[in-house]
């Protein structure tokens, strides 16, 4: 089996698992009372993330803004520092090659996130919805 087929199979399995979790959540939400549903949907409207916004932040700015969008401050700061250091070294007269390496490293790290943005946000939103459901049901 080729690596590409293996990756595709793993991605399909993960997508299927996410869809199953989503369906379970929908069933649990349907069992809530009307006031609980209103409260749940009000909370969800505030906190659910948009995959297009995430992808745009990643595509346009490879500086880690998409991590801040999800509240991953440490990862965002590391990525932002890495890219800013790379840019400053690139434009310095002393170490432009090292700057290119930092920029390339940041790009290499972030590209998979760009191509998996739908799955990342879907997973994030499912975890968020589980948390909100627990809050509302209690």
matplotlib code that plots the C-alpha trace (Angstrom):
import matplotlib.pyplot as plt

x = [0.0, 1.4, 1.9, -0.7, -3.3, -2.5, -2.8, -6.1, -7.5, -6.5, -8.1, -11.3, -11.4, -10.9, -13.6, -16.0, -15.3, -15.9, -19.2, -20.3, -19.5, -21.4, -24.4, -24.3, -24.2, -27.2, -29.1, -28.2, -29.1, -32.5, -33.2, -32.7, -35.7, -36.7, -35.1, -31.9, -31.8, -32.1, -29.4, -27.2, -27.6, -27.0, -23.7, -22.8, -23.4, -20.9, -18.2, -18.3, -15.4, -15.7, -13.4, -13.1, -11.8, -9.3, -8.1, -7.9, -5.9, -3.5, -3.3, -2.8, -0.7, 1.6, 2.5, 0.2, -2.9, -5.1, -3.7, -4.8, -8.3, -8.6, -7.2, -3.9, -1.8, 1.5, 1.5, 0.6, 3.4, 6.0, 4.9, 4.8, 8.2, 9.7, 8.3, 9.3, 12.8, 13.0, 11.9, 14.3, 17.2, 16.4, 16.5, 19.7, 23.0, 24.5, 22.3, 19.8, 20.1, 19.1, 16.1, 15.1, 15.4, 13.2, 10.6, 10.7, 10.4, 7.4, 5.8, 6.5, 4.9, 1.8, 1.0, -0.6, -2.8, -3.9, -4.8, -6.6, -8.4, -11.9, -11.1, -9.3, -12.2, -14.8, -12.9, -12.5, -16.2, -17.3, -15.2, -16.6, -20.2, -19.6, -18.4, -21.4, -23.8, -22.4, -22.8, -26.4, -27.4, -26.2]
y = [0.0, 3.4, 6.2, 8.4, 5.6, 5.1, 8.8, 8.9, 5.9, 7.4, 10.8, 9.0, 7.1, 10.3, 12.0, 9.2, 9.3, 13.0, 12.6, 9.9, 12.1, 15.0, 12.7, 11.6, 15.3, 16.1, 13.3, 14.5, 18.1, 17.0, 15.5, 18.8, 20.8, 23.9, 26.4, 24.3, 24.2, 28.0, 28.4, 25.9, 27.5, 31.0, 29.8, 27.9, 30.9, 32.9, 30.3, 28.0, 28.8, 29.2, 27.0, 29.6, 32.2, 29.7, 28.8, 32.5, 33.4, 30.5, 31.1, 34.8, 35.1, 32.1, 33.9, 31.8, 34.0, 30.9, 29.6, 32.7, 32.3, 28.9, 30.2, 28.4, 31.3, 29.4, 27.9, 31.2, 33.1, 30.5, 30.6, 34.4, 34.6, 32.1, 34.0, 37.4, 36.2, 34.7, 37.9, 40.1, 37.8, 37.7, 41.4, 41.7, 41.8, 39.1, 36.0, 36.1, 32.3, 31.6, 33.8, 31.8, 28.6, 30.0, 31.1, 27.8, 25.9, 27.9, 27.4, 23.6, 23.4, 25.4, 23.9, 20.7, 22.9, 24.8, 21.7, 20.2, 23.3, 21.9, 18.8, 20.9, 23.2, 20.4, 18.6, 21.8, 22.6, 19.1, 19.3, 22.8, 21.5, 18.6, 21.1, 23.4, 20.5, 19.5, 23.1, 23.3, 19.8, 20.3]
z = [0.0, -0.9, 1.6, -0.1, 0.1, 3.8, 4.6, 2.6, 4.5, 7.9, 6.9, 5.9, 9.1, 11.1, 9.1, 9.7, 13.4, 13.5, 11.7, 14.1, 17.1, 15.4, 14.9, 18.6, 19.6, 17.5, 19.2, 22.6, 21.7, 20.4, 23.8, 25.6, 26.7, 24.7, 27.2, 27.3, 23.5, 23.3, 25.9, 24.1, 20.6, 22.1, 23.5, 20.4, 18.2, 20.2, 20.3, 17.2, 14.8, 11.1, 9.0, 6.2, 8.7, 10.1, 6.5, 5.5, 8.6, 7.8, 4.1, 4.1, 7.2, 7.9, 11.1, 13.3, 13.6, 13.1, 16.4, 18.2, 16.5, 18.3, 21.6, 21.3, 22.5, 23.1, 19.6, 18.1, 19.9, 18.9, 15.3, 15.3, 16.8, 14.4, 11.3, 12.6, 13.5, 10.0, 8.3, 10.4, 9.7, 6.0, 5.7, 7.9, 6.1, 8.5, 8.3, 5.4, 4.8, 8.4, 7.9, 4.9, 6.9, 9.7, 7.1, 5.3, 8.6, 9.6, 6.2, 6.4, 9.8, 8.9, 5.4, 6.8, 9.0, 5.9, 4.0, 7.0, 8.1, 7.6, 9.7, 12.4, 12.8, 12.6, 15.4, 17.5, 17.1, 18.1, 21.3, 22.0, 21.5, 23.9, 26.5, 25.9, 26.1, 29.5, 30.7, 29.5, 30.7, 34.2]

ax = plt.figure().add_subplot(projection="3d")
ax.plot(x, y, z, "-o")
ax.set_aspect("equal")
plt.show()
